[in-house]
Amino acid sequence: MRLTTSGFVFLIAGIALIISAYRFSLPGMLPAGILLIGLVALSLLLAIITSRRMEVTLSAAVRSVDGTPVAEVGRPLLLRAALRNRTPLPIGPFGVDLAFRPGLGEDQGVRVPGIGASSSVTVEAECTPTQRGVSGVDGVAVSFEGPFGLSAVSHTLLRGYDIAVAPRLEQMPRPPKAGLAQPMADTSRALRGGTSRDFDTREYVPGDDLRHIHWTSTARHDELMVRHEAEEEHPFAVILLDTAGAGEHPDPAAEVLISAVQSLASVYFSAGYEVLCCIDGTLHPVRETRGAERLRLALASYETGGTELPGTLRGASGAADVAVCAMTPQRASALESALPRGTRSRRLIAADLDLDAGGVDGVFATGHAIPQEWKRLGRRRR
């Protein structure tokens, strides 16, 4: 709340006229002085009332999880501020300023040409999150000039709008589709199954491997029949994350691990697998889209450096894949101790990554990508 240059001129002139009226006995100058001061006071009063009668609703053009918008690092985020004039009078030009928290870029402002009586207007602002974590908008403020341009008032309409920024999805090796019968696939690599194999027969369709023709059923049905192996109804993958020993946020190596967990969970879920993520001892099952979104929220708000280890993961023995992401080999071994005996796992160790090749982005860039096959260990024995 302040007076403009014109407001100070009017105020000084009004005071001077009032003093002159008493000093030089010129009563005709008294009303003029009072009028000038009254105009300044009226301008300031109307600006204050107008700013207090405005309301704003802020929204983000991303999916919300449990009431919290979840954005993604590096992906442009569109924010919409819906402003409503609750006064019976139109409002002239005014400014709208959005103050961002660290990680969402520079503060932004826009000039609105005006708004009608009891009407609303929507302004948009685009920003690009640069850092994983819980960020958001510190406040939305409006700036008005009073009538005659004699005063200016700034008022904050909204304080504290949280936005969770999830790690960026990176290119990861895609697993086979959950519906593909792996033991029947044409490959020279030995495959180990975790459950009983259930076969049935179906009619031959062009493209089927002739080696899979079931001759007995073919003769009985008088048409070509092929053996078809039923796949497990719910194949699943297990991902373990531990960031004990990470530095202050954001620790580049820890951020690589978190991005890898998010990306690996995404590709497995897209391929039809269920995913069980264990983050610092807390289990996050991903069986449906809502579970995947909740995992994004959990990774966005995740604070690195936790030292808690998970309990025994008895169900991991039948997993299609077990990935262990840790800061050091020692912590990876501690995580693997929770797995049942005989479970095969692969590791991603932050200490083995070359972040000097280009920072966090360089790990996933061409030529520095995480290898197609992470370091795979043999069966764990006790």
Secondary structure, DSSP 8 states (H G I E B T S, - for coil): -EE-HHHHHHHHHHHHHHHHHHHTT-TTHHHHHHHHHHHHHHHHHHHHHHHHTEEEEEEESS-EETTEEEEETTS-EEEEEEEEE-SSS-B--EEEEEEE-TTS-S-EEEEE--B-TT-EEEEEEEE---S-EEEEEEEEEEEEE-GGG-EEEEEEEEEEEEEEEE-----------TTS-GGGS--SS----SS--EEEEEE--TT--GGGB-HHHHHHHTS-EEEEEE--SS-EEEEEEE-TT--SSS-HHHHHHHHHHHHHHHHHHHTT-EEEEEETTEEEEESSHHHHHHHHHHHHS--S---------GGGGG-SEEEEEESSHHHHHHHHTTS-TT---EEEEGGG--GGGTHHHHHHSTTS---SS-EE------
